[in-house]
Amino acid sequence: MVDFKNDLRFKGIEPFPTRLWLSSPTMHGDEQRWVDDAILTNWVSTVGRNIDEVEKAIAEYVGCRYAVGLSSGTAALHLATKLAGEKLYGMPKPNEGTLQGKQVFCSDVTFDASINPVAYEDGEAIFIDTERDTWNMDPEALKKAFELYPDTKLIVLAHLYGTPGKMEEIKKIADEHGALIIEDAAESLGSKYKLNGQWVETGTLGDYNCISFNGNKIITGSSGGMFLTESQEDAEKVRKWSTQSREAAPWYQHEEIGYNYRMSNIIAGVIRGQIPYLDEHIEQKKAIYERYKKGLADLPVTMNPYDEKNSIPNFWLSCMLINEDAMAPHVRGEQEELWQTAPGKSSPGEILAAIAAFKAEGRPIWKPMHMQPIYRTHKFVTVEGNGRGKSNAYIAGTGIDVGADLFRRGLCLPSDNKMTREQQDRVIEIIRRCFE
Ligand SMILES: Cc1ncc(COP(=O)(O)O)c(C=O)c1O
């Protein structure tokens, strides 16, 4: 490991006086007004005008008929998963999940919140490998998965770091197999995608769609999430489940299991103040991405890619991938890593440690779900078919595993929309010096 402050490669670079964040909340003042409004009118609850207004505004922005405010993106994903399970397999006993004994095809390189609800509902996640063009679920691997497990009827997919995946292909495959799609648009609010020639927003591309207002997202309420749908029946069901599944009786009467997942009117106040700034945040994130792309252009790295013809990402996080031949030695165990410097080369471990030493926050790429200890016994499908047990002591070559490769060579760069040009130039300079 390296003492960066005394490493001659970094001579002349000063640490940032205050930490530069990966992606932190950006408040504008209007948030306070709507939080105050909730308090002054005494709507300090899970009902109130702020909730109504943000549900209306997000539905309008995204272009869907119904938006249901919930306590988190995870809550939205859980209820979306439960709803899909009930639609496909019927209503289970109260102590059973809707997906008991059922398999679900899931994005592999994502936050575990995307796919944990499959386990909450007693289902089995099967992880689908990632493509290199957008770093999302690979339609070719999905086709293979349907060949191997044709009875599967549900797909959960995320748009990584705000970059829309190959939805046209994926929707076609889903339709061919009569499968439903849960779209996790937690990271991609405001991203656009050209579906069959028409520009639409992410959050409208699945049968059940979810967004998040978690503190690091493109706009935030500190926490919060939403379920988005065209179906009045589904919206009403999610609303009911999120408020403890109360039946139409004078007392608390329950025929279904319920949850306390509704959005708070205080949090909705923060979100209400943020919504007018969504497009401005996207512009700022895009400028950050473009500056990294330019500033890192002559290094042996590439940026997280997107389909320039058919998508407009929200550029939530800027990421980079180190070319294979410019990777310095870097090994990761379950909880620790070791890396070495090498002339002209670097590694995610070194770069993240270097920028951290100068007080800037980056992050490894999401560790793929099929590599997570908790899901190691779960199936994993690549374009070649079964992605498990691929190496052979007697034959060279290790099989394709795009997610593992992105995790090994990639990293998320400081992408805070309050980062100044000068601050970003310093981050770029630190990265450049890592390759000296
Ligand atoms: C891809 C993805 N899915 C789901 C979530 C969960 O959202 P929340 O934190 O609002 O529960 C997040 C972020 O936190 C996410 O990045």
The ligand as an ORCA input file, in Angstrom:
! r2SCAN-3c Opt
* xyz 0 1
  C     -30.591     -0.087     -8.174
  C     -31.213      0.241     -6.846
  N     -32.322     -0.423     -6.475
  C     -32.934     -0.178     -5.321
  C     -32.464      0.767     -4.449
  C     -33.147      0.916     -3.155
  O     -33.737      2.154     -2.952
  P     -33.941      2.692     -1.474
  O     -32.599      3.027     -0.913
  O     -34.811      3.896     -1.663
  O     -34.627      1.640     -0.682
  C     -31.305      1.496     -4.791
  C     -30.716      2.541     -3.966
  O     -30.687      2.699     -2.846
  C     -30.655      1.208     -6.009
  O     -29.541      1.849     -6.359
*
